[in-house]
């Protein structure tokens, strides 16, 4: 299932409210700032992964990644060979 940062924030908010916690209370329990908590619930895509994981841990939520085979089967872009002929000796 794919979902946006906004949808993830909505799920976090729903779980917080179901536990009767304010944003400040949850932020304190997760060891994060209240601004980070606000940003997470409002779908800011710049929220750090460790912030998300700390909040989810307090809420008893899990993060699951499915379909690993499809991800690993995705062709990787071939890296062009490094041309060293034009580099000075100290960079080799």
Buried (B, 14 or more C-beta within 10 A) or exposed (E): EEEEBEEBBBBBBEBBEEEEBEBEBBBBBBEBEBEBBBBBBBBBEEBEEEBBEBBBEBBEBEEEEEEEEEEEEEEEEEEEEEEEEEEEEEEE
